[in-house]
Amino acid sequence: MSQAIDVVVNGQRRSVNAGSLLDLLAQLELDPRAVVVEHNRRIVRRPALGQVRLVPGDAVELVHFVGGG
């Protein structure tokens, strides 16, 4: 069982399970192939999402790709 921590996601404080950015995307039910992740003002490339660990107070911005016509 993971410990809950407070982080800021897209400007809103959220309590999430501690883990990696990849774990956060899974919690939010987001496909890592369809979002760009910024962690503490730095873009994180997809291969590194599982290596970057969240700590309390981190700021994460998620930008979704939306298709349509």
N, C-alpha and C positions, 0 to 999 in steps of 0.2 A: 504494500500500500504506500503510495507516494504522499509526501507532505505537501500541504497546500501553501502556496506563497502568493503574495500580491504583486502583480505587474501591471503595466499600463499597455493596453492593446488598442491601437487606433484612437488614442486620446482618452480612453475610459479605463478606470482602475478595475481589474478583475482578479478574482481568486482562482488560481489554476494549480494543477498538480505540478510539483517540481519535476524538472526533466529537461530535455533538449528542445530546441525550436521545432524539430520534427515531431516530438511528442505533443507540443502545443498545437501544431496543425492537426494532428489526429484528434485531439480533444475537441477542437473546433469543427471537426469534420470537413477539413479543407484538403484538397489535393495539392501536394507540394509542386506539381507540374503546372498548376494554374494560378500560382500566386508569386509575387515578389516579396521577399521578407527583408525588412530593415530592422536591425537590432542595435539599439543605442546609437542611432544615426549612421550606421554602416550597413551597406547592402551585404547580405549573406548569400553566397552562391549555393545552389541546391545540394551539391555533394557535401557541403559543410554543415547542413542543417542538423544532422544528428550529433555533431561534435560540439556545437555551441550550447552550453548549459545556461538555463535561466536562473537568475538569483533575484531575491526580493528587490523591487524598485526598478527593474529593467523596463525599458520602453521598447515596444515592438509595433512596427507599422506593417500592415498587410495590404497589398494592392492586388485585387482580383482581376484576372483576365476574363472578359465577357465577350462572347461571340454573338453575332447576330447580323441581320442584314436589312 
